[in-house]
Amino acid sequence: MMNPFTERVINIIKSIPIGKVMSYGQIAKVAGSPRGARQVVRILHSMSEKHKLPWHRVINAKGEIVMKDEESAYSQRTLLEAEGVSFLANGLVDLEQSRYEPVVSEEDLI
């Protein structure tokens, strides 16, 4: 059985629509743990395949793709561009255009 935070993180990531992105910290905050960005990284890394998570739609708060290896970073950018995510000239995701702001009710956090 998964802990409630992990379950909420997985559901939030699954809810990110095509063409939109969320940051690790933003997901943590919506899931009820504003300082839980590192846990979101861990969950994304360990559970993306098992839960078929759209991992490529999660970036850092600056709009950066933070994959360590070049191939994965290129793959993430390619997937995002194919979905219509806008990038700025400096290579960052245009967060004004592409950030997803989910509407969360109190019941969602219980």
Jmol script that loads the backbone (N, CA, C; Angstrom):
load data "model"
ATOM      1  N   MET A   1       0.838  -1.191   0.000  1.00  0.00           N
ATOM      2  CA  MET A   1       0.000   0.000   0.000  1.00  0.00           C
ATOM      3  C   MET A   1       0.886   1.260   0.000  1.00  0.00           C
ATOM      4  N   MET A   2       0.541   2.203  -0.838  1.00  0.00           N
ATOM      5  CA  MET A   2       1.311   3.445  -0.949  1.00  0.00           C
ATOM      6  C   MET A   2       0.908   4.433   0.138  1.00  0.00           C
ATOM      7  N   ASN A   3       1.871   5.272   0.545  1.00  0.00           N
ATOM      8  CA  ASN A   3       1.481   6.308   1.500  1.00  0.00           C
ATOM      9  C   ASN A   3       0.664   7.374   0.756  1.00  0.00           C
ATOM     10  N   PRO A   4      -0.175   8.117   1.491  1.00  0.00           N
ATOM     11  CA  PRO A   4      -1.085   9.080   0.851  1.00  0.00           C
ATOM     12  C   PRO A   4      -0.377  10.143   0.008  1.00  0.00           C
ATOM     13  N   PHE A   5       0.780  10.629   0.463  1.00  0.00           N
ATOM     14  CA  PHE A   5       1.508  11.645  -0.303  1.00  0.00           C
ATOM     15  C   PHE A   5       1.934  11.080  -1.654  1.00  0.00           C
ATOM     16  N   THR A   6       2.494   9.878  -1.646  1.00  0.00           N
ATOM     17  CA  THR A   6       2.935   9.235  -2.894  1.00  0.00           C
ATOM     18  C   THR A   6       1.763   9.069  -3.845  1.00  0.00           C
ATOM     19  N   GLU A   7       0.643   8.620  -3.315  1.00  0.00           N
ATOM     20  CA  GLU A   7      -0.557   8.425  -4.135  1.00  0.00           C
ATOM     21  C   GLU A   7      -1.031   9.750  -4.745  1.00  0.00           C
ATOM     22  N   ARG A   8      -1.029  10.814  -3.942  1.00  0.00           N
ATOM     23  CA  ARG A   8      -1.446  12.126  -4.450  1.00  0.00           C
ATOM     24  C   ARG A   8      -0.492  12.613  -5.539  1.00  0.00           C
ATOM     25  N   VAL A   9       0.818  12.438  -5.318  1.00  0.00           N
ATOM     26  CA  VAL A   9       1.808  12.861  -6.315  1.00  0.00           C
ATOM     27  C   VAL A   9       1.571  12.132  -7.635  1.00  0.00           C
ATOM     28  N   ILE A  10       1.371  10.837  -7.578  1.00  0.00           N
ATOM     29  CA  ILE A  10       1.129  10.051  -8.795  1.00  0.00           C
ATOM     30  C   ILE A  10      -0.121  10.555  -9.509  1.00  0.00           C
ATOM     31  N   ASN A  11      -1.191  10.794  -8.760  1.00  0.00           N
ATOM     32  CA  ASN A  11      -2.438  11.274  -9.373  1.00  0.00           C
ATOM     33  C   ASN A  11      -2.285  12.664  -9.985  1.00  0.00           C
ATOM     34  N   ILE A  12      -1.525  13.531  -9.314  1.00  0.00           N
ATOM     35  CA  ILE A  12      -1.299  14.882  -9.847  1.00  0.00           C
ATOM     36  C   ILE A  12      -0.515  14.799 -11.152  1.00  0.00           C
ATOM     37  N   ILE A  13       0.557  14.010 -11.158  1.00  0.00           N
ATOM     38  CA  ILE A  13       1.379  13.883 -12.374  1.00  0.00           C
ATOM     39  C   ILE A  13       0.540  13.318 -13.520  1.00  0.00           C
ATOM     40  N   LYS A  14      -0.283  12.318 -13.219  1.00  0.00           N
ATOM     41  CA  LYS A  14      -1.151  11.735 -14.262  1.00  0.00           C
ATOM     42  C   LYS A  14      -2.143  12.760 -14.808  1.00  0.00           C
ATOM     43  N   SER A  15      -2.486  13.761 -13.987  1.00  0.00           N
ATOM     44  CA  SER A  15      -3.505  14.743 -14.397  1.00  0.00           C
ATOM     45  C   SER A  15      -2.943  15.891 -15.241  1.00  0.00           C
ATOM     46  N   ILE A  16      -1.620  15.982 -15.370  1.00  0.00           N
ATOM     47  CA  ILE A  16      -1.034  17.088 -16.146  1.00  0.00           C
ATOM     48  C   ILE A  16      -1.428  16.895 -17.608  1.00  0.00           C
ATOM     49  N   PRO A  17      -2.153  17.845 -18.185  1.00  0.00           N
ATOM     50  CA  PRO A  17      -2.622  17.671 -19.565  1.00  0.00           C
ATOM     51  C   PRO A  17      -1.489  17.764 -20.595  1.00  0.00           C
ATOM     52  N   ILE A  18      -1.754  17.207 -21.745  1.00  0.00           N
ATOM     53  CA  ILE A  18      -0.838  17.322 -22.879  1.00  0.00           C
ATOM     54  C   ILE A  18      -0.596  18.804 -23.143  1.00  0.00           C
ATOM     55  N   GLY A  19       0.665  19.164 -23.362  1.00  0.00           N
ATOM     56  CA  GLY A  19       1.009  20.550 -23.660  1.00  0.00           C
ATOM     57  C   GLY A  19       1.227  21.426 -22.443  1.00  0.00           C
ATOM     58  N   LYS A  20       1.172  20.827 -21.249  1.00  0.00           N
ATOM     59  CA  LYS A  20       1.370  21.578 -20.004  1.00  0.00           C
ATOM     60  C   LYS A  20       2.472  20.927 -19.179  1.00  0.00           C
ATOM     61  N   VAL A  21       3.028  21.695 -18.237  1.00  0.00           N
ATOM     62  CA  VAL A  21       4.071  21.192 -17.347  1.00  0.00           C
ATOM     63  C   VAL A  21       3.789  21.643 -15.919  1.00  0.00           C
ATOM     64  N   MET A  22       4.403  20.949 -14.966  1.00  0.00           N
ATOM     65  CA  MET A  22       4.398  21.365 -13.564  1.00  0.00           C
ATOM     66  C   MET A  22       5.817  21.200 -13.033  1.00  0.00           C
ATOM     67  N   SER A  23       6.149  21.959 -12.006  1.00  0.00           N
ATOM     68  CA  SER A  23       7.467  21.809 -11.381  1.00  0.00           C
ATOM     69  C   SER A  23       7.367  20.810 -10.229  1.00  0.00           C
ATOM     70  N   TYR A  24       8.526  20.283  -9.836  1.00  0.00           N
ATOM     71  CA  TYR A  24       8.584  19.341  -8.716  1.00  0.00           C
ATOM     72  C   TYR A  24       7.978  19.966  -7.463  1.00  0.00           C
ATOM     73  N   GLY A  25       8.369  21.204  -7.162  1.00  0.00           N
ATOM     74  CA  GLY A  25       7.870  21.885  -5.971  1.00  0.00           C
ATOM     75  C   GLY A  25       6.387  22.189  -6.034  1.00  0.00           C
ATOM     76  N   GLN A  26       5.916  22.525  -7.211  1.00  0.00           N
ATOM     77  CA  GLN A  26       4.494  22.812  -7.412  1.00  0.00           C
ATOM     78  C   GLN A  26       3.675  21.546  -7.138  1.00  0.00           C
ATOM     79  N   ILE A  27       4.150  20.407  -7.637  1.00  0.00           N
ATOM     80  CA  ILE A  27       3.467  19.127  -7.398  1.00  0.00           C
ATOM     81  C   ILE A  27       3.461  18.820  -5.905  1.00  0.00           C
ATOM     82  N   ALA A  28       4.602  19.001  -5.242  1.00  0.00           N
ATOM     83  CA  ALA A  28       4.697  18.733  -3.802  1.00  0.00           C
ATOM     84  C   ALA A  28       3.702  19.592  -3.025  1.00  0.00           C
ATOM     85  N   LYS A  29       3.623  20.867  -3.382  1.00  0.00           N
ATOM     86  CA  LYS A  29       2.717  21.792  -2.691  1.00  0.00           C
ATOM     87  C   LYS A  29       1.260  21.372  -2.882  1.00  0.00           C
ATOM     88  N   VAL A  30       0.880  21.064  -4.116  1.00  0.00           N
ATOM     89  CA  VAL A  30      -0.500  20.637  -4.396  1.00  0.00           C
ATOM     90  C   VAL A  30      -0.813  19.324  -3.666  1.00  0.00           C
ATOM     91  N   ALA A  31       0.206  18.472  -3.509  1.00  0.00           N
ATOM     92  CA  ALA A  31       0.018  17.185  -2.828  1.00  0.00           C
ATOM     93  C   ALA A  31       0.009  17.326  -1.306  1.00  0.00           C
ATOM     94  N   GLY A  32       0.234  18.557  -0.811  1.00  0.00           N
ATOM     95  CA  GLY A  32       0.137  18.797   0.617  1.00  0.00           C
ATOM     96  C   GLY A  32       1.453  18.863   1.370  1.00  0.00           C
ATOM     97  N   SER A  33       2.578  18.871   0.666  1.00  0.00           N
ATOM     98  CA  SER A  33       3.892  18.951   1.315  1.00  0.00           C
ATOM     99  C   SER A  33       4.761  19.968   0.580  1.00  0.00           C
ATOM    100  N   PRO A  34       4.596  21.264   0.898  1.00  0.00           N
ATOM    101  CA  PRO A  34       5.291  22.323   0.157  1.00  0.00           C
ATOM    102  C   PRO A  34       6.804  22.170   0.067  1.00  0.00           C
ATOM    103  N   ARG A  35       7.413  21.445   1.012  1.00  0.00           N
ATOM    104  CA  ARG A  35       8.865  21.267   0.980  1.00  0.00           C
ATOM    105  C   ARG A  35       9.249  19.888   0.437  1.00  0.00           C
ATOM    106  N   GLY A  36       8.330  19.224  -0.227  1.00  0.00           N
ATOM    107  CA  GLY A  36       8.548  17.846  -0.659  1.00  0.00           C
ATOM    108  C   GLY A  36       9.033  17.642  -2.078  1.00  0.00           C
ATOM    109  N   ALA A  37       9.672  18.650  -2.672  1.00  0.00           N
ATOM    110  CA  ALA A  37      10.115  18.524  -4.071  1.00  0.00           C
ATOM    111  C   ALA A  37      11.036  17.327  -4.285  1.00  0.00           C
ATOM    112  N   ARG A  38      11.940  17.074  -3.329  1.00  0.00           N
ATOM    113  CA  ARG A  38      12.861  15.935  -3.483  1.00  0.00           C
ATOM    114  C   ARG A  38      12.117  14.604  -3.475  1.00  0.00           C
ATOM    115  N   GLN A  39      11.059  14.511  -2.667  1.00  0.00           N
ATOM    116  CA  GLN A  39      10.260  13.283  -2.675  1.00  0.00           C
ATOM    117  C   GLN A  39       9.572  13.105  -4.024  1.00  0.00           C
ATOM    118  N   VAL A  40       9.138  14.208  -4.624  1.00  0.00           N
ATOM    119  CA  VAL A  40       8.515  14.132  -5.952  1.00  0.00           C
ATOM    120  C   VAL A  40       9.527  13.592  -6.959  1.00  0.00           C
ATOM    121  N   VAL A  41      10.770  14.062  -6.880  1.00  0.00           N
ATOM    122  CA  VAL A  41      11.834  13.557  -7.763  1.00  0.00           C
ATOM    123  C   VAL A  41      11.968  12.048  -7.580  1.00  0.00           C
ATOM    124  N   ARG A  42      12.025  11.605  -6.321  1.00  0.00           N
ATOM    125  CA  ARG A  42      12.183  10.177  -6.020  1.00  0.00           C
ATOM    126  C   ARG A  42      11.001   9.367  -6.563  1.00  0.00           C
ATOM    127  N   ILE A  43       9.797   9.844  -6.328  1.00  0.00           N
ATOM    128  CA  ILE A  43       8.596   9.143  -6.799  1.00  0.00           C
ATOM    129  C   ILE A  43       8.602   9.059  -8.322  1.00  0.00           C
ATOM    130  N   LEU A  44       8.910  10.163  -8.973  1.00  0.00           N
ATOM    131  CA  LEU A  44       8.947  10.199 -10.435  1.00  0.00           C
ATOM    132  C   LEU A  44       9.977   9.213 -10.967  1.00  0.00           C
ATOM    133  N   HIS A  45      11.152   9.200 -10.339  1.00  0.00           N
ATOM    134  CA  HIS A  45      12.237   8.316 -10.779  1.00  0.00           C
ATOM    135  C   HIS A  45      11.878   6.844 -10.578  1.00  0.00           C
ATOM    136  N   SER A  46      11.284   6.525  -9.427  1.00  0.00           N
ATOM    137  CA  SER A  46      11.050   5.118  -9.099  1.00  0.00           C
ATOM    138  C   SER A  46       9.721   4.562  -9.607  1.00  0.00           C
ATOM    139  N   MET A  47       8.767   5.406  -9.956  1.00  0.00           N
ATOM    140  CA  MET A  47       7.430   4.902 -10.281  1.00  0.00           C
ATOM    141  C   MET A  47       6.901   5.293 -11.652  1.00  0.00           C
ATOM    142  N   SER A  48       7.671   6.032 -12.442  1.00  0.00           N
ATOM    143  CA  SER A  48       7.188   6.483 -13.756  1.00  0.00           C
ATOM    144  C   SER A  48       6.785   5.330 -14.657  1.00  0.00           C
ATOM    145  N   GLU A  49       7.649   4.337 -14.740  1.00  0.00           N
ATOM    146  CA  GLU A  49       7.379   3.217 -15.641  1.00  0.00           C
ATOM    147  C   GLU A  49       6.182   2.404 -15.156  1.00  0.00           C
ATOM    148  N   LYS A  50       6.199   2.042 -13.877  1.00  0.00           N
ATOM    149  CA  LYS A  50       5.141   1.212 -13.292  1.00  0.00           C
ATOM    150  C   LYS A  50       3.757   1.849 -13.449  1.00  0.00           C
ATOM    151  N   HIS A  51       3.684   3.164 -13.247  1.00  0.00           N
ATOM    152  CA  HIS A  51       2.394   3.859 -13.286  1.00  0.00           C
ATOM    153  C   HIS A  51       2.167   4.632 -14.584  1.00  0.00           C
ATOM    154  N   LYS A  52       3.054   4.429 -15.556  1.00  0.00           N
ATOM    155  CA  LYS A  52       2.957   5.097 -16.870  1.00  0.00           C
ATOM    156  C   LYS A  52       2.766   6.609 -16.711  1.00  0.00           C
ATOM    157  N   LEU A  53       3.623   7.210 -15.903  1.00  0.00           N
ATOM    158  CA  LEU A  53       3.528   8.647 -15.633  1.00  0.00           C
ATOM    159  C   LEU A  53       4.113   9.454 -16.785  1.00  0.00           C
ATOM    160  N   PRO A  54       3.501  10.582 -17.112  1.00  0.00           N
ATOM    161  CA  PRO A  54       4.062  11.468 -18.139  1.00  0.00           C
ATOM    162  C   PRO A  54       5.232  12.264 -17.542  1.00  0.00           C
ATOM    163  N   TRP A  55       6.323  11.567 -17.252  1.00  0.00           N
ATOM    164  CA  TRP A  55       7.494  12.132 -16.568  1.00  0.00           C
ATOM    165  C   TRP A  55       8.038  13.380 -17.254  1.00  0.00           C
ATOM    166  N   HIS A  56       7.888  13.422 -18.571  1.00  0.00           N
ATOM    167  CA  HIS A  56       8.454  14.532 -19.337  1.00  0.00           C
ATOM    168  C   HIS A  56       7.755  15.860 -19.056  1.00  0.00           C
ATOM    169  N   ARG A  57       6.586  15.822 -18.427  1.00  0.00           N
ATOM    170  CA  ARG A  57       5.842  17.052 -18.133  1.00  0.00           C
ATOM    171  C   ARG A  57       6.227  17.666 -16.787  1.00  0.00           C
ATOM    172  N   VAL A  58       7.257  17.123 -16.142  1.00  0.00           N
ATOM    173  CA  VAL A  58       7.708  17.646 -14.853  1.00  0.00           C
ATOM    174  C   VAL A  58       9.105  18.248 -15.028  1.00  0.00           C
ATOM    175  N   ILE A  59       9.228  19.523 -14.646  1.00  0.00           N
ATOM    176  CA  ILE A  59      10.480  20.274 -14.826  1.00  0.00           C
ATOM    177  C   ILE A  59      10.797  21.007 -13.523  1.00  0.00           C
ATOM    178  N   ASN A  60      11.877  21.765 -13.496  1.00  0.00           N
ATOM    179  CA  ASN A  60      12.148  22.516 -12.264  1.00  0.00           C
ATOM    180  C   ASN A  60      11.427  23.866 -12.288  1.00  0.00           C
ATOM    181  N   ALA A  61      11.490  24.569 -11.180  1.00  0.00           N
ATOM    182  CA  ALA A  61      10.721  25.814 -11.009  1.00  0.00           C
ATOM    183  C   ALA A  61      11.147  26.927 -11.956  1.00  0.00           C
ATOM    184  N   LYS A  62      12.368  26.847 -12.484  1.00  0.00           N
ATOM    185  CA  LYS A  62      12.852  27.867 -13.423  1.00  0.00           C
ATOM    186  C   LYS A  62      12.414  27.577 -14.855  1.00  0.00           C
ATOM    187  N   GLY A  63      11.827  26.395 -15.072  1.00  0.00           N
ATOM    188  CA  GLY A  63      11.454  26.011 -16.427  1.00  0.00           C
ATOM    189  C   GLY A  63      12.524  25.190 -17.115  1.00  0.00           C
ATOM    190  N   GLU A  64      13.490  24.714 -16.329  1.00  0.00           N
ATOM    191  CA  GLU A  64      14.593  23.935 -16.899  1.00  0.00           C
ATOM    192  C   GLU A  64      14.284  22.450 -16.928  1.00  0.00           C
ATOM    193  N   ILE A  65      14.786  21.801 -17.953  1.00  0.00           N
ATOM    194  CA  ILE A  65      14.822  20.342 -18.000  1.00  0.00           C
ATOM    195  C   ILE A  65      16.073  19.962 -17.226  1.00  0.00           C
ATOM    196  N   VAL A  66      15.933  19.102 -16.236  1.00  0.00           N
ATOM    197  CA  VAL A  66      17.077  18.814 -15.368  1.00  0.00           C
ATOM    198  C   VAL A  66      17.587  17.380 -15.463  1.00  0.00           C
ATOM    199  N   MET A  67      17.285  16.703 -16.555  1.00  0.00           N
ATOM    200  CA  MET A  67      17.800  15.350 -16.742  1.00  0.00           C
ATOM    201  C   MET A  67      19.322  15.423 -16.817  1.00  0.00           C
ATOM    202  N   LYS A  68      19.989  14.501 -16.127  1.00  0.00           N
ATOM    203  CA  LYS A  68      21.454  14.539 -16.052  1.00  0.00           C
ATOM    204  C   LYS A  68      22.113  14.206 -17.388  1.00  0.00           C
ATOM    205  N   ASP A  69      21.612  13.156 -18.046  1.00  0.00           N
ATOM    206  CA  ASP A  69      22.281  12.779 -19.294  1.00  0.00           C
ATOM    207  C   ASP A  69      21.631  13.474 -20.485  1.00  0.00           C
ATOM    208  N   GLU A  70      22.460  13.786 -21.449  1.00  0.00           N
ATOM    209  CA  GLU A  70      22.042  14.570 -22.609  1.00  0.00           C
ATOM    210  C   GLU A  70      20.913  13.904 -23.399  1.00  0.00           C
ATOM    211  N   GLU A  71      21.002  12.589 -23.542  1.00  0.00           N
ATOM    212  CA  GLU A  71      20.001  11.855 -24.319  1.00  0.00           C
ATOM    213  C   GLU A  71      18.611  11.985 -23.691  1.00  0.00           C
ATOM    214  N   SER A  72      18.533  11.829 -22.368  1.00  0.00           N
ATOM    215  CA  SER A  72      17.245  11.956 -21.669  1.00  0.00           C
ATOM    216  C   SER A  72      16.710  13.381 -21.744  1.00  0.00           C
ATOM    217  N   ALA A  73      17.594  14.359 -21.602  1.00  0.00           N
ATOM    218  CA  ALA A  73      17.183  15.766 -21.689  1.00  0.00           C
ATOM    219  C   ALA A  73      16.647  16.074 -23.084  1.00  0.00           C
ATOM    220  N   TYR A  74      17.326  15.569 -24.104  1.00  0.00           N
ATOM    221  CA  TYR A  74      16.881  15.772 -25.487  1.00  0.00           C
ATOM    222  C   TYR A  74      15.526  15.097 -25.700  1.00  0.00           C
ATOM    223  N   SER A  75      15.388  13.889 -25.167  1.00  0.00           N
ATOM    224  CA  SER A  75      14.137  13.139 -25.289  1.00  0.00           C
ATOM    225  C   SER A  75      12.991  13.902 -24.619  1.00  0.00           C
ATOM    226  N   GLN A  76      13.248  14.457 -23.425  1.00  0.00           N
ATOM    227  CA  GLN A  76      12.213  15.210 -22.716  1.00  0.00           C
ATOM    228  C   GLN A  76      11.803  16.443 -23.516  1.00  0.00           C
ATOM    229  N   ARG A  77      12.770  17.184 -24.007  1.00  0.00           N
ATOM    230  CA  ARG A  77      12.453  18.391 -24.783  1.00  0.00           C
ATOM    231  C   ARG A  77      11.668  18.026 -26.044  1.00  0.00           C
ATOM    232  N   THR A  78      12.078  16.969 -26.730  1.00  0.00           N
ATOM    233  CA  THR A  78      11.400  16.524 -27.951  1.00  0.00           C
ATOM    234  C   THR A  78       9.944  16.160 -27.661  1.00  0.00           C
ATOM    235  N   LEU A  79       9.716  15.424 -26.569  1.00  0.00           N
ATOM    236  CA  LEU A  79       8.347  15.049 -26.189  1.00  0.00           C
ATOM    237  C   LEU A  79       7.510  16.287 -25.870  1.00  0.00           C
ATOM    238  N   LEU A  80       8.086  17.224 -25.136  1.00  0.00           N
ATOM    239  CA  LEU A  80       7.353  18.448 -24.783  1.00  0.00           C
ATOM    240  C   LEU A  80       7.033  19.280 -26.020  1.00  0.00           C
ATOM    241  N   GLU A  81       8.003  19.434 -26.909  1.00  0.00           N
ATOM    242  CA  GLU A  81       7.761  20.201 -28.139  1.00  0.00           C
ATOM    243  C   GLU A  81       6.677  19.542 -28.989  1.00  0.00           C
ATOM    244  N   ALA A  82       6.681  18.216 -29.044  1.00  0.00           N
ATOM    245  CA  ALA A  82       5.673  17.486 -29.822  1.00  0.00           C
ATOM    246  C   ALA A  82       4.270  17.715 -29.258  1.00  0.00           C
ATOM    247  N   GLU A  83       4.188  17.994 -27.955  1.00  0.00           N
ATOM    248  CA  GLU A  83       2.895  18.263 -27.313  1.00  0.00           C
ATOM    249  C   GLU A  83       2.509  19.739 -27.380  1.00  0.00           C
ATOM    250  N   GLY A  84       3.383  20.571 -27.939  1.00  0.00           N
ATOM    251  CA  GLY A  84       3.065  21.985 -28.087  1.00  0.00           C
ATOM    252  C   GLY A  84       3.548  22.883 -26.967  1.00  0.00           C
ATOM    253  N   VAL A  85       4.414  22.362 -26.089  1.00  0.00           N
ATOM    254  CA  VAL A  85       4.968  23.189 -25.013  1.00  0.00           C
ATOM    255  C   VAL A  85       5.909  24.223 -25.631  1.00  0.00           C
ATOM    256  N   SER A  86       5.773  25.479 -25.210  1.00  0.00           N
ATOM    257  CA  SER A  86       6.597  26.574 -25.738  1.00  0.00           C
ATOM    258  C   SER A  86       7.907  26.693 -24.975  1.00  0.00           C
ATOM    259  N   PHE A  87       8.981  26.921 -25.713  1.00  0.00           N
ATOM    260  CA  PHE A  87      10.292  27.167 -25.113  1.00  0.00           C
ATOM    261  C   PHE A  87      10.724  28.588 -25.448  1.00  0.00           C
ATOM    262  N   LEU A  88      11.410  29.216 -24.510  1.00  0.00           N
ATOM    263  CA  LEU A  88      11.966  30.550 -24.721  1.00  0.00           C
ATOM    264  C   LEU A  88      13.302  30.426 -25.454  1.00  0.00           C
ATOM    265  N   ALA A  89      13.825  31.537 -25.932  1.00  0.00           N
ATOM    266  CA  ALA A  89      15.096  31.541 -26.662  1.00  0.00           C
ATOM    267  C   ALA A  89      16.253  31.001 -25.820  1.00  0.00           C
ATOM    268  N   ASN A  90      16.160  31.138 -24.492  1.00  0.00           N
ATOM    269  CA  ASN A  90      17.233  30.663 -23.613  1.00  0.00           C
ATOM    270  C   ASN A  90      17.126  29.176 -23.278  1.00  0.00           C
ATOM    271  N   GLY A  91      16.156  28.480 -23.882  1.00  0.00           N
ATOM    272  CA  GLY A  91      16.015  27.041 -23.672  1.00  0.00           C
ATOM    273  C   GLY A  91      15.095  26.645 -22.538  1.00  0.00           C
ATOM    274  N   LEU A  92      14.575  27.623 -21.797  1.00  0.00           N
ATOM    275  CA  LEU A  92      13.655  27.320 -20.704  1.00  0.00           C
ATOM    276  C   LEU A  92      12.235  27.174 -21.241  1.00  0.00           C
ATOM    277  N   VAL A  93      11.432  26.376 -20.538  1.00  0.00           N
ATOM    278  CA  VAL A  93      10.017  26.270 -20.876  1.00  0.00           C
ATOM    279  C   VAL A  93       9.369  27.616 -20.575  1.00  0.00           C
ATOM    280  N   ASP A  94       8.502  28.069 -21.459  1.00  0.00           N
ATOM    281  CA  ASP A  94       7.747  29.305 -21.245  1.00  0.00           C
ATOM    282  C   ASP A  94       6.634  28.994 -20.241  1.00  0.00           C
ATOM    283  N   LEU A  95       6.928  29.241 -18.967  1.00  0.00           N
ATOM    284  CA  LEU A  95       5.983  28.875 -17.909  1.00  0.00           C
ATOM    285  C   LEU A  95       4.685  29.671 -17.978  1.00  0.00           C
ATOM    286  N   GLU A  96       4.734  30.899 -18.464  1.00  0.00           N
ATOM    287  CA  GLU A  96       3.497  31.682 -18.597  1.00  0.00           C
ATOM    288  C   GLU A  96       2.520  30.983 -19.533  1.00  0.00           C
ATOM    289  N   GLN A  97       3.049  30.371 -20.573  1.00  0.00           N
ATOM    290  CA  GLN A  97       2.218  29.683 -21.563  1.00  0.00           C
ATOM    291  C   GLN A  97       1.886  28.246 -21.158  1.00  0.00           C
ATOM    292  N   SER A  98       2.825  27.577 -20.498  1.00  0.00           N
ATOM    293  CA  SER A  98       2.724  26.122 -20.379  1.00  0.00           C
ATOM    294  C   SER A  98       2.531  25.565 -18.976  1.00  0.00           C
ATOM    295  N   ARG A  99       2.586  26.406 -17.938  1.00  0.00           N
ATOM    296  CA  ARG A  99       2.422  25.870 -16.581  1.00  0.00           C
ATOM    297  C   ARG A  99       0.973  25.439 -16.354  1.00  0.00           C
ATOM    298  N   TYR A 100       0.809  24.247 -15.784  1.00  0.00           N
ATOM    299  CA  TYR A 100      -0.509  23.734 -15.432  1.00  0.00           C
ATOM    300  C   TYR A 100      -0.787  24.078 -13.975  1.00  0.00           C
ATOM    301  N   GLU A 101      -1.935  24.688 -13.730  1.00  0.00           N
ATOM    302  CA  GLU A 101      -2.359  25.042 -12.370  1.00  0.00           C
ATOM    303  C   GLU A 101      -3.619  24.244 -12.046  1.00  0.00           C
ATOM    304  N   PRO A 102      -3.461  23.074 -11.428  1.00  0.00           N
ATOM    305  CA  PRO A 102      -4.652  22.269 -11.141  1.00  0.00           C
ATOM    306  C   PRO A 102      -5.530  22.921 -10.075  1.00  0.00           C
ATOM    307  N   VAL A 103      -6.809  22.698 -10.174  1.00  0.00           N
ATOM    308  CA  VAL A 103      -7.749  23.163  -9.158  1.00  0.00           C
ATOM    309  C   VAL A 103      -7.876  22.021  -8.161  1.00  0.00           C
ATOM    310  N   VAL A 104      -7.530  22.307  -6.912  1.00  0.00           N
ATOM    311  CA  VAL A 104      -7.538  21.262  -5.889  1.00  0.00           C
ATOM    312  C   VAL A 104      -8.536  21.637  -4.808  1.00  0.00           C
ATOM    313  N   SER A 105      -9.399  20.685  -4.474  1.00  0.00           N
ATOM    314  CA  SER A 105     -10.356  20.923  -3.394  1.00  0.00           C
ATOM    315  C   SER A 105      -9.808  20.293  -2.115  1.00  0.00           C
ATOM    316  N   GLU A 106     -10.368  20.681  -0.986  1.00  0.00           N
ATOM    317  CA  GLU A 106      -9.930  20.124   0.301  1.00  0.00           C
ATOM    318  C   GLU A 106     -10.090  18.603   0.317  1.00  0.00           C
ATOM    319  N   GLU A 107     -11.154  18.095  -0.284  1.00  0.00           N
ATOM    320  CA  GLU A 107     -11.402  16.648  -0.295  1.00  0.00           C
ATOM    321  C   GLU A 107     -10.278  15.896  -1.007  1.00  0.00           C
ATOM    322  N   ASP A 108      -9.677  16.544  -2.001  1.00  0.00           N
ATOM    323  CA  ASP A 108      -8.598  15.904  -2.752  1.00  0.00           C
ATOM    324  C   ASP A 108      -7.384  15.630  -1.873  1.00  0.00           C
ATOM    325  N   LEU A 109      -7.216  16.408  -0.817  1.00  0.00           N
ATOM    326  CA  LEU A 109      -6.028  16.282   0.023  1.00  0.00           C
ATOM    327  C   LEU A 109      -6.231  15.348   1.209  1.00  0.00           C
ATOM    328  N   ILE A 110      -7.429  14.825   1.359  1.00  0.00           N
ATOM    329  CA  ILE A 110      -7.720  13.946   2.504  1.00  0.00           C
ATOM    330  C   ILE A 110      -7.370  12.516   2.163  1.00  0.00           C
TER     331      ILE A 110
END
end "model"
wireframe off; spacefill off
backbone 0.3
color backbone group
